[in-house]
Each structure stands twice: as structure tokens, then as C-alpha cells.
């Protein structure tokens, strides 16, 4: 289960993968361009266009890869790229993605495919890769919450509106951080697999690497510490990933730092809202010091959380936090905006699986005004389309509903304690 007590084998893996490396930090880089993409309607045309234009390599990691219209279109683009000599690598999760017939076509097209933790309890414990990453030609990266799945399909049914979700397309120094994370994942999965002759992209020696040391020096100068979001006056981007070898609290710490230094506004939208005490306490304290805190919570994706999450509302509402439950379509986005100058987009839900167990990846933007304003406007629109929860309504719940909320919350909390070996608080 996870990596709560790493064996010697995993200790050796950690040394092999990270030899000479300090544990990753939230490091900002400048001179990046970013573009916010809302839902699959914007994401898939952008992604397929970039794959079709790729010249050297395409690396894609996703939790879900579906054999539907969206999945087949992406698969075709990947195979066409591989056939013209592009080095194409794909990582899918062993539980999130079924064994699909279209995967059988990939070897003949030279698409390399590795599965993260193929079994429910595998050599990597219960951990899943929930990340949604793409790197193309070491120049373009995508990071967000959008799986390779038709946005208008949900459990075999057609939905009226596309899933409410986001991805970022980035160019600039941050791309090297995304590629590095993918490469580490690629090698991690290879543990226990008979080594094959390394391809050039696996070796990582390209002419562009000569500038790596200068990029690292720049990141070191811009390393994010507490309060950094108000000290930096240039647009910058950080890529932050969590795993169970290093960076176990990386994404949670990014949220905590931003919320604890918020001065005017905190806006969060998330489908799985079941954070630990630290994050809940940070939200309460922000509201108590006069920050306008808004939560937009998705529903009808995981029934157990639909009943468990409301148990947390009381303290939040009493502190002045605004809460609304969104049901217009499937809210799948994991996004936040703080003071209109800090934002994050990624794969991390605000629950135990994402914050403590699964492999996740987010991008953090500071002072990228255009994209942050777009994201803020989208959260405001979602809040207006959602059902607000007032303290009076919450207090008036029937006794049966209160009991059900208590039972669901404690059952979920107990299960997460077991899966995370006590690391979920």
C-alpha cells in the first residue's frame, strides 16, 4: 500500500532514479508562455495538432485512455507520428485504463507503451498515476485534468455539456521539468523489466541540454518559499508533481502556501473535496481574517463523496466560506485562483488519494494575468450555475441525512487511513 514503509528494493530504486538530485521543490521559471484550454473541445484539437506537427518525440501520460472518438483520434495521431520516425511513448494507469484493442495496433506502429501498476495492489502498492501530461519535442507541454476520453460521454450515456475541466499548454523552461517528471515515471515503471537497448531519447543527451545548468540556476534563484507569490513581480510558472518516493506533500504545500498568504480572495473548484485538517484549517483561517473564500464542489461522479463531503461544510460555513455544489455537467476540473495573481491547474483532487497516495501533477501560475483572469471568470460562472449551500439550509437537514453524512465521512476516512497507512489526517 503506497510507500509508507519503503523496502530496500524501493530504497535502491530511489537512489538509482534520483542519484545526485535533491528532492524537487516548487521552483518557478520565467520566460514561459501558457494558454488555458477549457474542456476537451479546446484541448483535443490543440493536442492532436501538436502531435501532428511533432518532429522528434511525443511523451503522453494519462490515467484514462478510452476507446472512443477522442481516444481513437489521439491514438491515430500517435501512430502516424511514430510511423514518420517520431519517438512516441505512452504511459497509462493499470486500473484507470482497461486493456484496449487499439493498444494492439501500437507495437506495429512503433508506439512504446508502459502501464503504471497494472494490478490493484501491485509492486507500486495501491498507488495510481492520475497525472495528465504531454511533452512534445522538448518544447511544448500540456498539464491538466483532462483524460483521453470523450467529454460528452459519462458511464455510457451522452451528456448535454462537456465536462468542466481544464489543461494548460506551456512553452518555455518549464517544459524541461515536465519532461524530467515523465522520464522518471518511465524509468520507475521499468523496475523489474528486463532492460532493452536504450533509445536516444531515453539517454537524454541532446544539444539543448547544454543550457540545463543555467535553467537550474534560474530556478534556484526563483525558488518558491513561503510568501513568494507576493514577492515575484514577473510572470512565472512552476511545475509541481507528487509521488510516493519524493515530493509526497508537494501539491498540498503549494495550496497551503498560497492560501495562507491570500489577502483578498481564494477560489477553489474540485470534484473530490475531502482534504485533510491542514488544508481545511487554512481555508477557515483565511475566511476568518477577511479573505473571500469560495468553494465550487462537483457532484455525481463518486457517490460516496456526495454523501461524505457535506459533513465538512459546518465549520467552513460558520467561518464565512461560500460553498456551492455544481451539477450542470460533470465538474472534473481541479483548479484554484488566489488574489487574481496565483492559479493552479492540474490533476490533483483535494482528497486523500490525490494528496497522499496517487501520482499527480499541477502547474502553478503567478502573474500570468490573462490566463488567471480566464480561469477566475470560469470559476465565477460555475459558482453562479451551482446550488449555493447556506448555513441555515445546512442546519435544517433532516436527521437521517445528517446521520448518512456522518457515516459516509467516517467510512471514507477509515478507508483512506488504511490505504495510506495512517498518513491521511
C-alpha positions in Angstrom: 0.0 0.0 0.0 1.7 3.2 -1.2 5.2 3.7 0.1 4.6 4.2 3.7 7.5 1.9 4.7 9.7 1.6 1.6 11.5 -1.7 1.3 15.2 -1.9 0.5 14.3 -2.6 -3.1 12.5 0.7 -3.4 15.2 2.5 -1.5 17.6 1.3 -4.2 15.2 2.4 -6.9 15.0 5.8 -5.2 18.8 6.1 -5.3 19.0 4.9 -8.9 16.4 7.3 -10.2 17.4 10.3 -8.1 21.2 9.9 -7.8 22.7 13.3 -7.4 19.3 15.0 -7.2 17.9 16.9 -4.3 14.2 16.3 -3.7 12.2 18.5 -6.0 10.9 21.8 -4.8 8.2 24.2 -6.1 10.6 26.1 -8.5 9.3 28.9 -10.7 10.8 29.7 -14.1 10.3 32.8 -16.2 10.0 33.4 -19.9 7.2 30.8 -20.4 4.1 31.2 -22.5 0.9 29.5 -21.3 -2.5 29.0 -22.7 -5.6 27.9 -20.8 -7.7 25.2 -22.5 -11.2 24.6 -21.3 -12.6 21.1 -21.7 -11.9 18.6 -24.5 -13.4 20.9 -27.1 -10.3 23.1 -26.8 -7.8 20.5 -25.6 -8.1 17.7 -28.1 -7.7 19.9 -31.3 -4.7 21.6 -29.7 -3.1 18.3 -28.6 -3.7 16.5 -31.9 -2.4 19.5 -33.8 0.8 19.5 -31.8 1.3 15.7 -32.2 0.8 16.0 -36.0 3.5 18.7 -36.1 5.9 16.7 -33.9 9.4 16.0 -35.4 11.3 14.2 -32.7 9.4 12.9 -29.7 5.9 12.7 -28.1 5.5 11.6 -24.5 2.0 11.2 -23.0 0.9 10.1 -19.6 -2.8 9.7 -18.6 -5.0 8.0 -16.1 -7.7 7.1 -18.5 -7.3 6.4 -22.2 -10.7 5.4 -23.7 -11.5 3.6 -26.9 -14.0 6.3 -28.0 -14.0 9.1 -30.6 -11.5 11.1 -28.6 -9.2 8.2 -27.8 -9.2 6.9 -31.4 -8.3 10.3 -32.8 -5.4 10.7 -30.3 -4.3 7.1 -31.0 -4.3 7.7 -34.7 -2.2 10.8 -34.3 0.3 9.0 -32.1 0.7 6.1 -34.6 1.1 8.5 -37.5 3.8 10.3 -35.6 5.6 7.1 -34.8 5.4 5.9 -38.4 7.2 9.0 -39.6 10.0 8.5 -37.1 8.9 10.4 -34.1 9.8 8.6 -30.8 6.4 8.1 -29.2 6.0 6.9 -25.5 2.7 6.5 -23.7 2.0 5.7 -20.0 -1.4 4.6 -18.9 -2.7 3.5 -15.5 -3.4 -0.2 -14.9 -6.7 0.5 -13.2 -7.8 3.7 -14.8 -7.4 2.3 -18.3 -8.6 -1.1 -19.4 -6.7 -3.3 -21.9 -8.0 -1.8 -25.1 -8.0 -3.4 -28.6 -6.4 -0.2 -30.0 -3.3 -0.9 -27.9 -2.7 -4.0 -30.0 -2.1 -1.7 -33.0 0.6 0.4 -31.3 3.6 -2.0 -31.4 3.4 -2.3 -35.2 3.4 1.5 -35.5 6.4 1.7 -33.1 4.4 3.4 -30.3 6.0 2.4 -26.9 3.5 1.8 -24.2 4.1 1.1 -20.5 1.4 0.5 -17.8 1.8 2.0 -14.3 1.0 -0.5 -11.6 -1.1 -3.0 -13.7 -2.8 -4.6 -10.7 -5.0 -3.1 -7.9 -2.2 -3.9 -5.4 0.9 -4.2 -7.4 4.7 -3.7 -6.9 3.9 0.0 -6.5 1.4 -0.6 -3.8 -2.2 0.8 -4.2 -0.8 4.0 -5.9 -2.1 5.1 -9.3 -0.8 7.5 -11.8 -3.5 10.1 -12.1 -1.4 12.6 -14.0 -2.3 14.0 -17.4 0.9 15.1 -19.1 2.1 15.5 -22.6 5.6 16.7 -23.8 6.3 17.3 -27.5 9.8 17.9 -28.9 11.0 19.2 -25.5 9.4 22.5 -26.5 5.7 22.1 -25.7 4.0 20.6 -22.6 0.4 20.0 -21.6 -0.7 19.6 -17.9 -4.2 19.5 -16.5 -7.1 17.3 -15.5 -8.4 16.2 -18.9 -8.2 12.4 -19.6 -8.1 11.0 -23.1 -11.9 10.5 -23.1 -14.9 11.9 -25.0 -16.0 14.9 -22.9 -19.7 14.2 -23.8 -19.7 10.6 -22.6 -20.3 9.6 -19.0 -20.9 6.0 -17.9 -22.1 5.1 -21.4 -24.6 8.0 -21.6 -24.4 11.2 -23.6 -24.3 14.3 -21.5 -25.5 17.7 -22.7 -22.5 19.8 -21.8 -18.8 19.0 -22.0 -17.1 18.1 -18.7 -16.0 21.2 -16.8 -12.2 20.7 -16.9 -9.0 22.5 -17.9 -5.5 22.0 -19.2 -2.6 24.3 -19.7 -0.4 24.3 -22.8 3.1 25.7 -22.0 6.2 26.6 -23.8 9.5 27.7 -22.2 11.8 26.5 -19.5 9.0 24.8 -17.5 8.8 22.1 -20.3 12.1 20.6 -19.2 10.6 20.0 -15.7 7.6 18.2 -17.2 9.7 16.0 -19.4 12.0 15.2 -16.5 9.0 14.0 -14.5 7.8 11.9 -17.4 11.2 10.3 -17.8 11.4 9.4 -14.1 8.0 7.8 -14.3 9.0 5.9 -17.4 12.1 4.5 -15.7 10.1 3.8 -12.5 7.7 1.6 -14.4 10.7 -0.2 -15.9 11.7 -1.5 -12.5 11.8 -5.3 -12.7 11.6 -5.3 -16.5 14.4 -6.8 -18.5 16.5 -3.8 -19.8 16.4 -3.2 -23.5 18.8 -1.3 -25.7 18.3 2.3 -24.8 17.0 4.6 -27.5 18.5 8.1 -27.8 15.5 9.8 -26.1 16.0 7.5 -23.1 19.6 8.7 -22.8 18.6 12.3 -22.7 21.7 13.6 -24.5 20.6 16.4 -26.8 22.3 19.6 -27.9 19.7 21.6 -26.0 20.8 20.1 -22.7 23.8 22.4 -22.6 21.6 25.1 -21.2 20.2 22.8 -18.4 22.6 24.1 -15.8 21.7 27.7 -16.5 18.0 26.9 -16.2 18.6 25.2 -12.9 20.4 28.2 -11.7 17.5 30.4 -12.7 15.0 28.1 -10.9 17.2 28.2 -7.8 17.0 32.0 -7.8 13.3 31.9 -8.2 12.7 29.0 -5.8 9.3 29.4 -4.2 9.3 29.8 -0.4 6.6 30.9 1.9 5.3 34.3 0.8 6.9 34.0 -2.6 3.7 34.7 -4.5 3.6 38.3 -3.4 7.4 38.8 -3.9 7.6 37.9 -7.5 6.6 40.6 -9.9 7.3 38.8 -13.2 5.0 36.2 -14.9 6.4 32.8 -13.9 5.3 29.1 -13.9 6.1 26.2 -11.7 5.5 22.5 -12.4 4.8 20.6 -9.2 4.4 16.8 -9.1 3.8 14.5 -6.1 4.7 10.8 -5.8 5.5 8.4 -3.1 9.3 8.5 -3.4 9.8 12.2 -3.2 7.6 15.2 -3.0 4.9 13.4 -1.0 3.3 16.7 0.1 4.4 18.9 -2.8 0.9 19.8 -4.2 -0.7 20.2 -0.8 2.2 22.5 0.3 1.7 24.7 -2.8 -2.0 25.1 -1.9 -1.2 25.8 1.7 1.4 28.4 0.9 -1.0 30.3 -1.4 -4.0 30.1 0.9 -2.0 31.1 4.0 -0.8 34.3 2.2 -4.1 35.2 0.5 -5.1 38.8 1.1 -8.4 39.2 -0.8 -9.7 36.0 -2.4 -9.4 32.2 -2.6 -11.4 30.3 -5.2 -11.3 26.5 -5.4 -13.1 24.2 -7.8 -12.8 20.5 -7.3 -14.9 17.3 -7.8 -13.4 15.4 -4.9 -13.3 17.7 -1.9 -12.1 15.8 1.2 -8.9 17.5 2.3 -7.0 16.8 5.5 -7.1 19.0 8.5 -4.2 21.3 7.4 -5.9 22.4 4.3 -9.3 22.8 5.9 -7.8 24.8 8.7 -6.0 27.1 6.2 -9.4 27.8 4.4 -11.1 28.6 7.7 -8.3 30.9 8.9 -8.3 32.7 5.5 -12.1 33.3 5.8 -11.7 34.5 9.4 -9.1 37.1 8.5 -11.5 38.6 5.9 -10.5 36.7 2.7 -13.4 35.9 0.5 -13.2 32.1 0.2 -15.3 30.3 -2.4 -15.6 26.6 -3.0 -17.3 25.0 -6.1 -17.7 21.3 -5.4 -18.6 18.8 -8.1 -21.1 16.1 -7.5 -22.5 12.8 -9.1 -19.1 11.4 -10.0 -18.3 9.4 -6.9 -21.5 8.7 -4.9 -19.7 8.0 -1.6 -18.2 11.5 -1.6 -21.5 13.1 -2.4 -22.7 11.9 1.0 -19.3 12.3 2.9 -18.2 15.8 1.8 -21.2 17.7 3.3 -20.0 16.5 6.7 -17.2 19.1 6.4 -19.5 22.0 5.5 -20.4 23.1 9.0 -17.1 24.6 10.2 -16.4 26.1 6.8 -19.8 27.8 6.6 -19.6 29.1 10.1 -16.3 30.7 9.2 -17.8 32.5 6.2 -16.7 30.2 3.4 -19.0 30.3 0.4 -19.9 26.8 -0.8 -21.8 25.8 -3.9 -22.5 22.3 -5.4 -22.2 22.1 -9.2 -24.4 19.7 -11.2 -24.8 21.4 -14.6 -22.4 18.9 -16.0 -19.6 16.7 -14.7 -17.2 19.1 -12.8 -13.9 17.4 -13.3 -11.5 20.4 -13.1 -9.0 20.7 -10.2 -8.3 24.4 -10.2 -7.8 27.3 -7.9 -7.2 31.1 -8.1 -5.8 33.2 -5.2 -5.8 37.0 -5.3 -6.1 37.0 -9.1 -2.3 36.6 -9.3 -1.8 32.9 -8.4 -3.5 29.9 -10.0 -3.1 26.2 -10.4 -4.4 23.8 -12.9 -3.7 20.0 -12.8 -4.8 16.5 -11.9 -4.9 16.7 -8.1 -8.2 16.4 -6.4 -8.4 17.7 -2.8 -8.8 14.3 -1.2 -6.6 11.6 0.4 -6.0 9.7 -2.8 -4.6 12.7 -4.7 -2.8 14.5 -1.8 -1.3 11.4 -0.1 -1.3 8.4 -2.4 -1.6 8.9 -6.2 1.0 10.4 -8.6 -0.4 13.8 -9.5 0.9 16.9 -11.4 -0.2 20.5 -11.4 1.1 23.7 -12.9 1.2 26.9 -10.8 0.9 30.3 -12.5 2.0 33.6 -10.9 1.3 37.0 -12.6 0.1 35.4 -15.9 -2.8 37.8 -15.8 -4.7 36.8 -19.0 -4.9 33.1 -18.2 -5.6 33.6 -14.5 -8.4 36.0 -15.2 -9.9 33.5 -17.7 -9.8 30.8 -15.0 -11.2 33.1 -12.4 -14.1 34.0 -14.7 -14.8 30.3 -15.3 -14.9 29.6 -11.6 -17.3 32.5 -11.0 -19.5 31.3 -13.8 -19.6 27.8 -12.4 -20.4 29.2 -8.9 -23.3 31.1 -10.4 -24.6 27.9 -12.2 -24.3 25.9 -9.0 -26.5 25.4 -6.0 -25.3 27.6 -3.0 -25.2 26.0 0.4 -26.2 28.3 3.2 -25.6 27.7 6.9 -29.4 27.9 7.5 -30.1 25.2 4.9 -27.3 23.1 6.2 -28.5 23.3 9.8 -32.1 22.3 8.6 -31.1 19.0 7.1 -33.2 16.1 8.2 -31.8 13.8 10.9 -31.5 10.9 8.5 -29.4 13.0 6.1 -27.1 14.1 8.9 -26.6 10.5 10.0 -25.8 9.5 6.5 -23.3 12.3 6.1 -21.6 11.2 9.4 -21.5 7.6 8.4 -20.2 8.2 4.9 -17.5 10.6 6.2 -16.2 8.2 8.8 -16.3 5.3 6.5 -14.3 7.2 3.9 -11.8 8.5 6.5 -11.3 5.0 7.9 -10.7 3.5 4.4 -8.2 6.3 3.5 -6.4 5.8 6.8 -5.9 2.1 5.8 -4.9 2.8 2.2 -2.4 5.5 3.1 -1.1 3.6 6.1 -2.2 6.3 8.5 -0.8 9.2 6.6 -4.2 10.7 5.9 -5.2 13.1 8.6 
